[in-house]
């Protein structure tokens, strides 16, 4: 048996097992609800399968265990363990006809979109993920989604304030979504936005950033008409902690974006929310798509000989109208630099992507900032190795539970063990120290 009937049997079996195993707890919780609030449930009206209304149950009162009541929704068939997120009537009214496939199945306690939100990688529209879920309906998919959601749940927790700028060790990081990051790049390339303004009033460490004036205007050399963009993960921030020049370059960059689950955990430790994990690897295909659409071109600089060529081929196959304005591997001599910069400038590329690794790429971009013409330049680390196919990227299920770094560690243990096995705990320790200082202040 496959598809919907098999899923219903899975749901009934799991819900019954949980109700029996947790009977003492939910009975106690039900009694407490009655005693404290003189009612059993807090009902919420939602829209379910075939747009039928249903009442989502939670035990009344603020005590923990409210959500246990949802098992009765699953037993009654209003909800499934997995499926598109249940919507309110207002939300359901705005679902366009082409996304209506979501209503062909029961809404789920765990949804594919909410899973990716937990790890900050929900960059695609919710309707795309829901459609893919419905089209692949199976017990295996549902079990996988339940397990991954439970693991990712450890990273989620309650809603936290999302400040527009995060401060990690004195580095200001733009707390934005993937779409906002892409808009920002495209605006700079297409020269739509002259000033580069960060909201300093909300900036947790504005006074410590020499690159920000009181109004949040950038006062530095790596932004404005020619903008340096950097991605930082815990390893980068560990380097910035002790590497003064690299830290200064990041402080003076037009924009720094948060890369990886480490920053999500770091935010959580400080009681803050991360808008999204805007890493270069997820941004790159979207940037190619935007460049093809908005008619600006990319220059690929870095990685071993032959690698950037493969990236260009792969991306042009995916986005036929994409222009790769130039290519150069990252093992050139200092004597070749003048010619290389002339070639980059002559290419009229809108975005220069530099893959030399951290901090070499950012330092190189800062050193040649004035000589280079592309309006946006960014350091992208090992990105070309992934998109050339030289190093396979972690499968989505690993990324959904925040373990892409384990994949990289397994692939290159000799090079990566220091970065992850020593670097991750060191980063968390430093974040903990920063959080303590913030509490004392
Ligand atoms: N690289 C380069 N020139 C150099 C040293 C390194 O082009 O002189 C390239 C290297 O081939 C690789 C990238 O820089 O493609 C660094 O990858 P890594 O995974 O170390 O980057 P990160 O972890 O910083 O993202």
Boltz pocket constraint, residues with backbone or C-beta under 6 A from the ligand:
constraints:
  - pocket:
      binder: B
      contacts: [[A, 302], [A, 303], [A, 304], [A, 329], [A, 330], [A, 331], [A, 355], [A, 356], [A, 357], [A, 358], [A, 380], [A, 381], [A, 382], [A, 383], [A, 384], [A, 385]]
      max_distance: 6.0
